[in-house]
Amino acid sequence: MTEDVRAAARRMYAAFNAHDHAAAADIFTADFHSHPLGTTGPESVTRSWQRFHEAFPDAEVVVEDMVVEGDTAAVRTSVRGVPGQPRPTMLEIFRVRDGRIAELWGLSSLRRS
């Protein structure tokens, strides 16, 4: 299971960095829940990624650390390509079910206007 969880997280970051918004349908469960955004479903991820890429088209998430235990991954990332801010960092925790991300919790130092 550990490798399935790690693979799901890596797929998510690769799709985000490639601006492959449609991949969310294959990465997130149909009942996916984002706790920080209070949204559900992979289409909510697609909308969030699209808005982020519109604001920061050169943004790239870099995985700095990943710890996996059971069905859960904790990932510390940094974000390149966000002008006017020191390199933002994020801490995200994912719960994976059947190879797809089912839940997400997260904190970010990214300043939003």
Phi and psi in degrees as GROMACS dihedral restraints (atoms count N, CA, C in turn):
[ dihedral_restraints ]
;  ai    aj    ak    al  type     phi  dphi    fc
    3     4     5     6     1   -54.2    20    10
    4     5     6     7     1   -44.7    20    10
    6     7     8     9     1   -69.3    20    10
    7     8     9    10     1   -32.7    20    10
    9    10    11    12     1   -63.3    20    10
   10    11    12    13     1   -41.0    20    10
   12    13    14    15     1   -67.0    20    10
   13    14    15    16     1   -47.2    20    10
   15    16    17    18     1   -60.3    20    10
   16    17    18    19     1   -43.0    20    10
   18    19    20    21     1   -64.4    20    10
   19    20    21    22     1   -40.0    20    10
   21    22    23    24     1   -62.8    20    10
   22    23    24    25     1   -43.4    20    10
   24    25    26    27     1   -64.0    20    10
   25    26    27    28     1   -45.1    20    10
   27    28    29    30     1   -63.1    20    10
   28    29    30    31     1   -39.4    20    10
   30    31    32    33     1   -61.1    20    10
   31    32    33    34     1   -41.1    20    10
   33    34    35    36     1   -62.4    20    10
   34    35    36    37     1   -48.3    20    10
   36    37    38    39     1   -66.9    20    10
   37    38    39    40     1   -37.4    20    10
   39    40    41    42     1   -64.1    20    10
   40    41    42    43     1   -43.1    20    10
   42    43    44    45     1   -65.4    20    10
   43    44    45    46     1   -42.8    20    10
   45    46    47    48     1   -59.6    20    10
   46    47    48    49     1   -48.6    20    10
   48    49    50    51     1   -65.5    20    10
   49    50    51    52     1   -28.9    20    10
   51    52    53    54     1   -86.9    20    10
   52    53    54    55     1    -0.4    20    10
   54    55    56    57     1    59.9    20    10
   55    56    57    58     1    31.2    20    10
   57    58    59    60     1   -89.7    20    10
   58    59    60    61     1    74.5    20    10
   60    61    62    63     1   -64.3    20    10
   61    62    63    64     1   -32.8    20    10
   63    64    65    66     1   -65.1    20    10
   64    65    66    67     1   -23.0    20    10
   66    67    68    69     1   -65.0    20    10
   67    68    69    70     1   -18.5    20    10
   69    70    71    72     1   -55.0    20    10
   70    71    72    73     1   -34.7    20    10
   72    73    74    75     1   -61.7    20    10
   73    74    75    76     1   -28.4    20    10
   75    76    77    78     1   -95.4    20    10
   76    77    78    79     1   -16.1    20    10
   78    79    80    81     1   -94.6    20    10
   79    80    81    82     1   -33.8    20    10
   81    82    83    84     1  -109.6    20    10
   82    83    84    85     1   146.6    20    10
   84    85    86    87     1   -68.4    20    10
   85    86    87    88     1   160.0    20    10
   87    88    89    90     1   -60.7    20    10
   88    89    90    91     1   -31.0    20    10
   90    91    92    93     1  -103.2    20    10
   91    92    93    94     1    23.0    20    10
   93    94    95    96     1   -48.2    20    10
   94    95    96    97     1   140.9    20    10
   96    97    98    99     1  -129.3    20    10
   97    98    99   100     1   123.0    20    10
   99   100   101   102     1   -96.3    20    10
  100   101   102   103     1   110.9    20    10
  102   103   104   105     1   -66.7    20    10
  103   104   105   106     1   -42.5    20    10
  105   106   107   108     1   -66.9    20    10
  106   107   108   109     1   -34.4    20    10
  108   109   110   111     1   -92.3    20    10
  109   110   111   112     1   -16.8    20    10
  111   112   113   114     1    67.5    20    10
  112   113   114   115     1    32.9    20    10
  114   115   116   117     1  -118.1    20    10
  115   116   117   118     1   162.8    20    10
  117   118   119   120     1  -133.6    20    10
  118   119   120   121     1   155.9    20    10
  120   121   122   123     1    84.8    20    10
  121   122   123   124     1   151.9    20    10
  123   124   125   126     1   -63.8    20    10
  124   125   126   127     1   -28.4    20    10
  126   127   128   129     1   -65.2    20    10
  127   128   129   130     1   -27.0    20    10
  129   130   131   132     1   -68.9    20    10
  130   131   132   133     1   -33.3    20    10
  132   133   134   135     1   -68.0    20    10
  133   134   135   136     1   -44.4    20    10
  135   136   137   138     1   -56.2    20    10
  136   137   138   139     1   -47.7    20    10
  138   139   140   141     1   -62.4    20    10
  139   140   141   142     1   -42.0    20    10
  141   142   143   144     1   -64.1    20    10
  142   143   144   145     1   -45.8    20    10
  144   145   146   147     1   -62.1    20    10
  145   146   147   148     1   -42.3    20    10
  147   148   149   150     1   -61.1    20    10
  148   149   150   151     1   -46.1    20    10
  150   151   152   153     1   -61.4    20    10
  151   152   153   154     1   -43.3    20    10
  153   154   155   156     1   -63.3    20    10
  154   155   156   157     1   -45.5    20    10
  156   157   158   159     1   -69.3    20    10
  157   158   159   160     1   -28.9    20    10
  159   160   161   162     1   -65.4    20    10
  160   161   162   163     1   -41.2    20    10
  162   163   164   165     1   -75.3    20    10
  163   164   165   166     1   -36.8    20    10
  165   166   167   168     1  -135.0    20    10
  166   167   168   169     1    76.6    20    10
  168   169   170   171     1   -63.6    20    10
  169   170   171   172     1   -21.6    20    10
  171   172   173   174     1   -97.8    20    10
  172   173   174   175     1     7.3    20    10
  174   175   176   177     1   -65.4    20    10
  175   176   177   178     1   141.6    20    10
  177   178   179   180     1  -142.8    20    10
  178   179   180   181     1   130.1    20    10
  180   181   182   183     1   -92.2    20    10
  181   182   183   184     1   130.6    20    10
  183   184   185   186     1  -115.4    20    10
  184   185   186   187     1   122.1    20    10
  186   187   188   189     1   -74.8    20    10
  187   188   189   190     1   120.9    20    10
  189   190   191   192     1   -96.0    20    10
  190   191   192   193     1   -42.8    20    10
  192   193   194   195     1  -146.7    20    10
  193   194   195   196     1   143.6    20    10
  195   196   197   198     1  -140.6    20    10
  196   197   198   199     1   127.0    20    10
  198   199   200   201     1  -120.6    20    10
  199   200   201   202     1   127.8    20    10
  201   202   203   204     1  -120.8    20    10
  202   203   204   205     1   133.0    20    10
  204   205   206   207     1  -143.6    20    10
  205   206   207   208     1   123.0    20    10
  207   208   209   210     1    60.4    20    10
  208   209   210   211     1  -126.4    20    10
  210   211   212   213     1   -96.8    20    10
  211   212   213   214     1    16.6    20    10
  213   214   215   216     1  -127.0    20    10
  214   215   216   217     1   141.0    20    10
  216   217   218   219     1  -123.1    20    10
  217   218   219   220     1   139.3    20    10
  219   220   221   222     1  -113.3    20    10
  220   221   222   223     1   125.5    20    10
  222   223   224   225     1  -129.3    20    10
  223   224   225   226     1   127.5    20    10
  225   226   227   228     1  -103.5    20    10
  226   227   228   229     1   125.9    20    10
  228   229   230   231     1  -128.2    20    10
  229   230   231   232     1   163.9    20    10
  231   232   233   234     1  -122.8    20    10
  232   233   234   235     1   159.5    20    10
  234   235   236   237     1  -121.9    20    10
  235   236   237   238     1   120.4    20    10
  237   238   239   240     1   -94.6    20    10
  238   239   240   241     1   157.0    20    10
  240   241   242   243     1    82.2    20    10
  241   242   243   244     1    24.1    20    10
  243   244   245   246     1  -110.8    20    10
  244   245   246   247     1    98.6    20    10
  246   247   248   249     1   -66.1    20    10
  247   248   249   250     1   148.6    20    10
  249   250   251   252     1    79.8    20    10
  250   251   252   253     1     6.5    20    10
  252   253   254   255     1  -134.6    20    10
  253   254   255   256     1   143.1    20    10
  255   256   257   258     1   -59.9    20    10
  256   257   258   259     1   157.3    20    10
  258   259   260   261     1   -52.8    20    10
  259   260   261   262     1   106.2    20    10
  261   262   263   264     1   -64.4    20    10
  262   263   264   265     1   153.3    20    10
  264   265   266   267     1  -123.4    20    10
  265   266   267   268     1   155.0    20    10
  267   268   269   270     1  -135.3    20    10
  268   269   270   271     1   150.2    20    10
  270   271   272   273     1  -125.0    20    10
  271   272   273   274     1   118.9    20    10
  273   274   275   276     1  -125.7    20    10
  274   275   276   277     1   142.9    20    10
  276   277   278   279     1  -121.6    20    10
  277   278   279   280     1   128.9    20    10
  279   280   281   282     1  -117.8    20    10
  280   281   282   283     1   142.7    20    10
  282   283   284   285     1  -111.2    20    10
  283   284   285   286     1   129.4    20    10
  285   286   287   288     1  -110.8    20    10
  286   287   288   289     1   137.9    20    10
  288   289   290   291     1  -132.9    20    10
  289   290   291   292     1   126.3    20    10
  291   292   293   294     1    52.5    20    10
  292   293   294   295     1    40.4    20    10
  294   295   296   297     1    80.8    20    10
  295   296   297   298     1     2.9    20    10
  297   298   299   300     1  -124.1    20    10
  298   299   300   301     1   152.5    20    10
  300   301   302   303     1   -75.9    20    10
  301   302   303   304     1   123.1    20    10
  303   304   305   306     1  -103.1    20    10
  304   305   306   307     1   -31.0    20    10
  306   307   308   309     1  -144.6    20    10
  307   308   309   310     1   151.9    20    10
  309   310   311   312     1  -141.6    20    10
  310   311   312   313     1   136.7    20    10
  312   313   314   315     1  -123.1    20    10
  313   314   315   316     1   147.8    20    10
  315   316   317   318     1  -164.6    20    10
  316   317   318   319     1   158.4    20    10
  318   319   320   321     1  -132.7    20    10
  319   320   321   322     1   146.5    20    10
  321   322   323   324     1  -142.5    20    10
  322   323   324   325     1   146.4    20    10
  324   325   326   327     1   -93.1    20    10
  325   326   327   328     1     2.7    20    10
  327   328   329   330     1   -65.6    20    10
  328   329   330   331     1   126.4    20    10
  330   331   332   333     1   -86.0    20    10
  331   332   333   334     1   130.0    20    10
  333   334   335   336     1  -116.0    20    10
  334   335   336   337     1   137.3    20    10
